[in-house]
Amino acid sequence: RDHKLRAALIGSSFWSVYAADLKELAISIIAMPKKEGDFPVYMDELVACHKGGIDVYFAGETGTQIRATASLAVRHGMDQNWARFAISSGHTKLFPECEGKVGFKEGESADFLVWSDDPLNLSSTILARVRNGKVVVSEENQ
């Protein structure tokens, strides 16, 4: 069977000088949390690449780190809808083999979070966690 090489740059910096090459090669960027002092340049680089047509995703050790990095990218000019996509179902674009294995389909169980507000708003909280179609954690039993 045919295999297509996929690649992503993870946690690096100063990508914008390579933006045209990254786009041509369809290489995505996976942004990792950085030290506070790195944020202005780091975020400007991420946003420049995103605006240049490069897919930017977010990773970290915790959900809060991922949301914070995405939220800062939005504050620096990244499209809010893309950032929300990148922290939620965006992995299906990065990993096409997941396509059709995630999402909501009638009659099937689902795993998802219910937020009090936009997940990019760092003051929002999880109201409920649903796993295999059943509420496992809700605001009442947290």
C-alpha positions in Angstrom: 0.0 0.0 0.0 1.1 3.6 -0.6 2.5 5.5 2.3 2.8 9.3 2.4 5.4 10.8 4.6 4.0 13.3 7.0 6.0 15.6 9.2 5.6 18.2 11.8 8.0 20.6 13.6 7.5 20.3 17.3 8.4 23.0 19.8 11.0 24.8 17.7 11.2 28.5 17.0 12.0 30.9 14.1 9.9 29.0 11.5 8.9 32.0 9.4 12.1 32.0 7.4 11.2 28.5 6.2 7.4 29.2 5.8 7.3 28.8 2.0 9.2 25.5 2.2 7.1 24.2 5.0 3.9 25.1 3.1 5.2 23.5 -0.1 6.1 20.3 1.8 2.8 20.3 3.7 4.7 20.3 7.0 2.7 21.3 10.1 3.9 23.0 13.3 3.1 21.7 16.7 3.5 24.5 19.2 4.7 23.7 22.7 4.6 26.0 25.8 7.6 28.3 26.2 9.0 30.5 28.9 7.1 33.8 29.4 10.0 35.8 27.9 9.9 33.8 24.7 6.2 34.5 24.0 6.2 37.7 21.9 8.7 36.4 19.3 7.4 32.8 19.5 3.8 33.8 19.0 4.6 36.2 16.2 6.4 33.3 14.5 3.5 30.9 14.9 1.0 33.5 13.7 3.1 34.4 10.7 3.3 30.8 9.7 -0.4 30.2 10.3 -1.2 33.3 8.2 1.2 31.9 5.5 -1.0 28.8 5.2 0.8 26.4 7.5 -1.3 24.4 9.9 -0.3 25.1 13.5 -1.4 22.7 16.3 -0.8 22.8 20.0 0.7 20.4 22.5 1.8 20.4 26.1 2.0 18.3 29.3 -1.5 19.5 30.4 -4.7 20.7 28.9 -4.2 24.0 30.5 -0.8 24.4 28.8 -2.4 23.6 25.4 -5.3 26.0 25.9 -2.9 28.8 27.2 -0.6 28.5 24.2 -3.6 28.5 21.8 -5.1 31.4 23.6 -1.9 33.4 23.4 -1.6 32.7 19.7 -5.1 34.1 19.2 -4.2 37.2 21.2 -1.2 37.6 18.8 -3.5 37.3 15.7 -4.2 33.7 14.9 -7.7 33.0 13.7 -9.8 32.0 16.7 -11.8 29.4 14.8 -8.5 27.7 13.7 -7.1 27.7 17.2 -10.3 26.1 18.6 -10.2 23.5 15.9 -6.5 22.8 16.5 -7.1 22.1 20.2 -10.2 20.0 19.7 -10.7 17.9 16.5 -7.7 19.2 14.6 -5.8 16.0 15.0 -8.0 14.4 12.4 -6.4 16.7 9.8 -2.9 16.0 11.1 -3.6 12.3 11.3 -6.0 11.3 8.6 -6.2 7.7 9.8 -8.3 9.1 12.6 -10.9 10.5 10.2 -14.2 8.8 10.7 -13.2 7.4 14.1 -14.0 10.6 15.9 -17.1 12.8 16.0 -20.7 12.4 16.8 -22.8 9.8 15.1 -26.3 8.8 16.1 -26.4 5.6 18.1 -22.7 5.6 18.9 -21.1 6.6 22.2 -18.8 9.6 22.4 -16.0 11.2 24.4 -16.1 14.9 24.9 -16.0 17.8 27.3 -18.7 20.4 28.1 -17.2 23.8 28.8 -18.7 26.7 30.7 -17.4 29.1 28.0 -15.1 29.0 25.0 -12.2 26.7 25.8 -9.8 29.4 24.7 -11.1 31.5 27.5 -8.8 30.4 30.3 -11.3 31.2 33.0 -13.8 28.6 31.5 -14.2 25.4 33.4 -15.2 21.9 32.5 -18.9 21.4 33.4 -19.0 17.7 32.4 -16.8 14.9 30.9 -18.5 12.3 28.8 -16.7 9.0 28.2 -18.3 6.2 26.1 -21.5 8.2 26.0 -21.8 8.4 29.8 -21.2 11.4 32.1 -18.2 10.5 34.2 -17.6 13.9 35.8 -20.1 16.7 36.0 -20.2 20.0 37.8 -22.2 18.4 40.6 -19.6 15.6 41.3 -16.3 17.5 40.7 
